Amino acid sequence: MPKYDYNVIVVGGGTAGLISAYTANLLGGKVALIESHKMGGDCLNTGCVPSKTLIASSHLDSGTTNSSSFAESQRYEKIHARIHNTIAAIEPSDSAERYQSLGIDVIKDTAAWVDGHTIKLSNRTITARRLIISSGSRPRLPSIPGVDLPHVYSSDTIWNLKTLPKQIVVVGGGPIGAELAMAYAQLGSHVSILETGDRVLKMLTEDQSKIIEKAMSNANITIIKNSTINEITTESIRINDTETIPADTVLLATGRQANTNWLEDSPLAMNKKKEIIVDSSLRTNISSVYACGDVTGGYQFTHVAGYEAGFAGSNAIFDWTTFHRKPSYAAIPWSIFTSPEIAHVGVSEKDVDDSHTITHVPLSELDRAQTDNSLDGGIWLISNDKKQIVGATIIGPTAASLINEATLAINKKLEIKDLFAVIRPYPSYGDLYAKATSIRMQESLTDGRKNLLKSIAKRFR
């Protein structure tokens, strides 16, 4: 008789949970997947899918000239319906039925911690040789009066909004706030961003932030920096003690926090933010328990959760140190779907030293950018003293897709000359790489080498 009910119990049915359960099942394990709410987690239901559908709808809708209140409400009702139709179209891939058909026991229930092998459900207890914690994250809400008012939303609940806001105040100038602020502005809302710091998107350099702030200004978004929120009322937000900003809708985009409250009585080691601490193989301080995705902090992206989940699932099945696989974070790309888009991978411009070279090409130097009249942005390509590509930031149309070339280059330790040799369609935004690598190649030609080439050419003239 087996010692445990399962080889692996996975807690959480978001991206990290789905892929870790799938992986453990694929490798022959008997797997249980516990989800108390909706399969697919926040990415499908309240994050990536609805937000990108809203953003795409705002691009399609931004050319509309009919701005009457009735017309705007009719348009937004269609957008709201499209958001939920898109979720429904993707839902089957993440459904309980699909995972059950693969042989995974999908349990809709709330998990309670017992020990490193045991999970208590509402009416029974189940055991496994290994546990994988992938319970995700939720919006972190500020402790200010008025956050519970009905017109105040988080990034999880904004999708319940069925009418287009006339005046929306977005609290927070990070990625979520920036994306949704620009989407609502393009749809016709008057948008204000309240940022506690001196600029939006602080992960960027100051010059890069200014490009996005200029785009926001062009979209008639008001950015109020160095603001302290005192109170939210039914019609406004009071900031800096005396200033009042009118608002019929408030979006709180003030970060996320790990869903670890159900583990408060467990001996799992956590940091000050209550995120689970894991080692390089995603194992916790309890040898039978692994964790992956947002619940561990770090890179809070769906693609990283899925990447980590493959390692957690296989390590939980082949749970011997010799067989442990370890994720690498050297080339983790991320994107922010503002207009223009932002994408980054590898070393940041803020972290370079004298052994690195930053090659910048403004977007305006591209013929394609001129034809599209998309002139603000560019590429910042970072290479080391061996001319290997180690980082890149791109601001411009399709930046989220363009960053894949730099990601591959970093993964494969490619050099500037390797990307220089790539032939790309003309005219395209891929020419950012062509121009940046050409500049870097020319920089390697010292005066001595130039003189040598001239003398050789002269001899054979």
N, C-alpha and C positions, 0 to 999 in steps of 0.2 A: 504493500500500500504506500502511495506517495506520502511524504511527510507534510506537505502543504497542499492547499486547494489549487494553487496556481504557481507557475514559474515566476510570473510578474503581475503585479497589480499596478496600474497606472491611474493616478488621481488627477483628473482634469482633461476635458475633451476639446481643448483648443489645438492650435497647430502642433505645439510640443507634445501634447498627450497623444494626439492622433498618430503622429509619425513614430513616436517611440513605441506605441502599442503595435502599430503595423510592422515595425522592424522586428520586435521581439516575437511576434506571431510568425513572421516570415522565416525566422531562424529556428522554428520548431517549438517555441514555447507555448504553453497554455496561458492565455492572457485575459485579464479582466480590466475593463476600462470604465471608470466611474466618473459620471458627469451629473451635476445637480441641476444645471440650467440648460443651455442650448449647446448642441454639438457645433463645433467650428469655432467656439470661443469668441473673443472680442474682434479678431480680424474679420471674420465673416459677418458677424451680426452688428457690431458697433464701431468697427475700426476701418481697416483698409478698404473693404469692399464698399460700404456705404459712402465713405469719404471720397474715394476716387470716382464713384458714380456721380456724386454731387459736383465734383470738380469738372468732370467731363461734361456734365449737363450745363454747367455755368459757361464753359467755353462755347458750346453750341448755341447757348441762349444769349450771349453777350451782345450780339448784333441786333437784338430785337429793339424796335423803336417805340412800340406801344407801351407806355409806362403808366396807364391808368391802374388804380388800385384793384379793380375787378380783373383786368387782364393779367396783372402780376400774380394775383391769388390763383387764377386759373392755371397759369404756367407753373407755379410752384406745386400745385396739387398734382400735376402730371409728373414733375420731377420727383416728388415724394413717392408717387406710385412706382416710378422707374427704379428708384433706390431699392424698394422692397421687392420688386420683381427680379432685380438683379441678384439680390440675396437668395431668393427662392430658386433661381436658375442654377446657382452654384451649390446650394444646400445638399443635393443628393450625394455629391462627392464626399461630404463630411458627415453623412447621416448615420444614425445608429443602425439602420437596416443594412447599409453597405458594409459596415464593419462587422456586423453579426454574420453576414454572408461569407466573410473571410474566415470565420471561426472564432472571432473575439467575443467574449461575453461583455456586452455593453449594459451597464447598470445605471439607471437613472435614479440617483439617490445622493444624499449628503454623506460624505466620508468623515469619520471621526478617528483620530489617532489613538491607537492602543499601544503598539510597540513597533519595532523595526520590521516585523513580519506580519502585523495584524492590523486590519482596518475594520472598524465597527460601522455597520449600516443601520438604518432605522429599525430593522427587524431581525438582523442576523450579523454574524461576524465572519469575515473571510480572511484567509491567510495566503501568503506567498513567500517564496524563497527570497525574492527581491521586490522592493517598492520603487516606483519612480514618481516623484512629486513634480507635477507640471500644472499647478493650479493657477498660473497666470498672474495678472495684475488688474487693478481697477483705478479709476481716476482718484487723484489725491485732491481733496477739496480744502480750501482755506477756511480757517476758523474765524469767520466774520459774520456779523448779524445780517440775516436775509438770504443766506445760501439755500434755505429750504423753501423759498417762495416759488410759486408755480411757473413763473416765467424765467427761472434760472435753470440752466441746463449744464450738464457735463458733456464730454465727448462721447459718453455712452448713451445719453438720453436725448441728445439734440435731434436724433432721427425720429423722434415722436412728434416733432414740430411739423404741422401740416400747412401753415401759412407763412409766407415770406415776411420776415421781420422788416419793419420800416427803419428802426434804429436798433442795431445790435452792438453791444459792447462785448468785446472779446478780452477776457482777463488772461494775459499771458502771451508773450511774443516768441514762444518756442515753435517747433515744427507744426504741432497740431493747430495752435492758434493762428499761425501764419497761413497755413493752407486754407483753413475754413474762412478766415477773414477775407482772403482774396476771392474765394468762391462766392461768398454772399455779396461782396461788393460788385462782382461781375453780374450777379443776378439783379442788382438794383437796390440793395439795402444800403443805408448809410451806416458805415462801419467805423468803430473806434477800437483801437488796441490799447490796453493799459499794460505797460511793461514796467516792472520794478527796477530794471537796470537802465543803462544809458543807450542801449540799442537792442534791436530784435536779433534773434538767431545768433546767440553768442558763441556758438561752436564755429562760426565763420570768422575770418579776419575782419577788421573794421572796414576795409575797402569792399569786401564782398558783401557785408551787411548793408553798406550804403547802396549797392546795386538793387537789393531787394526793397530797401526803404524807398528808393526812387520809384520803383515799380508800384509800390503800395500808394505812394503819393499820387502817381498818375491814375490810379484806380479810385482816387478820392477817399482813401482810407486815412483817418486821423490817428497818428501814433502819439500817445502821451507817455513820455519816458519818466523814469525816476518817480513813479507814482506809488502811493500807499493807499490801499483801499480801506475805507473806514466802515462803510455800511452800504448794503443794497436795499433799496426801497422798491415799491411797486412801480415807480415811474423813472427811477434814476439810480445812479451810483455816486456816492459821496467819496471823494478822494482828497488826500493831502489836507484833511480837516475842513477845508472851506470850499473846494471846487465841486460842482455838481455836473454830472454828465447824464443827459437824458437817455433812457433806454426802455424799449418795450420788451426786449429780449436780452438776456445775459448768458454768455457762454464761458464757463470756467475751464480754461485749458492750462491748468497749473501743475501738470506732471502726473505721474502714475505711481502707485505703490503696490508692492507684492501682496498677493492673497495668501498670507500666512497666519491670519488670526486663528484659524482652526488648529494650528500647530503650537499655540502658545504654551501648552502644558507638556510639549514633547521636549526631549533632550537635544533636538537638532540645533546645531550651532548656526547663529544668525548674526548679521552685522547690525549697526545702529539703526538702519532703515528697515529692519525686520526682513531682510532678504536672506535666503538660505546660502550659506557658504559651501562651496564645492571645491574639490581638487581638480587637477588637470584632466582627470578622466570622468568628471562630473559626479563623483562620489562624495557624499556628505561625511560628517564625522561619525555617523553610524554606518558600519561597513555594508549593511544590507540595503541601504537606501541611497538612491541617486536622485538628482534634481536637474531640471533643464528649463530653458525658456525664461520668461519674464520674472518668474518667482525667484531667480537667482540674481536679479539686477543685471548689471553689465549692459550689453548691447540689447536694447529692447526693440527688436525688429522681428517681424514674422519669419523672414528668411533665416535669421540666426536661430530662432527657436526651432525651426525645422531642421537646420543643420546640426544643432546640438542633439536633437532628439534621436537622430540616427546613431550617434555615438552612445547615448544613454541606453537605448534599446538593445544594442549589440553587447555593450559592456555588462548589462544586467543579465543577459543570457550566458555569455562566456565570461563568467565573473572570476577570472583568474588574472592576476596582474600581468602575466606574460602575454595574455591576449588582449589586454586593454588598449583601446584606440583613444587617441587624444585629439580633440579639435584644435585647429590652428586659427588664430585671430589676426594673422598678419595681413590678410586681404579681405576685410569685411566691408563691402560697399553699403552705402546708405543714400537715400534720396529724400528730398523734400519737394512735394508736388505743388509748389507755388508757380506763379507765372512771371518770370521764367523759372524753369525747374532748376534744382540744385542737386548735385550728386558728388560724393566723395568716396575715396578708398585709400587705405594705407596711411602713410605718414602725413601729418597735418603741417600746414605752413607754419603753425605756431611752434612746432617741435623740431624744426630743422636746425642743424648746426653747420659749421664751416665745411663739413664734408659733403654737404648736399647743395644742389643747384636747383633753383626754382625758375622754370621757363614759363613765362606768361605770354599768351596770345589773346588780345582782346577780340571779342566776337565780331566787332565791326570790320576786322580785317578779312573776314570770310565773304566770298562772293555770295554764297547762299544766304547768309545773314542779311546782306544788302538787298537781295531779291525779296526776302520776307519782311524787310524792315524790322528785324529783331536784332538790334545793335548793342544791347546792354548785356554784358556777361563775358564769358571767355573760358579759357583753360589755364590752370596752374599745374604744370607737370613737374614732379619732383624726382630727381635722379641722384644717385650717390656718386662717390668718386670713382666707382667702377663703371659708371654710366648705366647702371641698372635702374629700372623704374621702380620707385618705392612708394609713390603716392601721387594722387591727382585729385583736383577739385574742378568741376565743370559747372558753369552757370549758363543756361541757355535752353532753347527748345530741345526736347528729347534727351536731356542730360542723363536721366535715369537709365536710358538704354546705352548711351555713349560710354558710360563709366565701365561697362563690361569689358571693353578692350584693355583698359588699364588694370582691371582686376585680374584678367588672364595674364597680363604681362608680369604682375607682381607674383602671382602664383607660380609661374614658370621661370621666374628670375630672368626675364627677358631684358635686353639692353635697348638703349635708344635706337641703335642701328636696326634692330629687329622690327620695331614699329615703323621706322623710316622706310623700310623696304616694302611695306604693305601698300598695295594699290587700292584706292578707295573710289567710289563713284563720285563724279563731279556733276553738278555742285551738291555737296552734302556737308552736314555739320561734322562729319568724320574728318574733314580737312583740318580741324583743330589739331589733331594728332600729327598730321602731315607737316603743318607749319611749325608746331612746337618742336618736333624731332629734328626738322631741318635746321632750325635756329641752334639747337643744342649740338648738332653735328658740326655746324660751322664754327661754333665756339671752341671746338677741340683743335681747329687748325691754328697752330701757333704761327707767329711771324716767321720763325725758322722754317716751318713746313711750307708755308706759302711761298717763301723765297726759293726753296728747293724745287717746288712744283713749277714755278715760273722759269727757273733756269733749265729744267728738263724740257718744258714746252718750247722755250726759245731755241734750244739745240735742235729740235726736230721740226722747226718751223720752215 
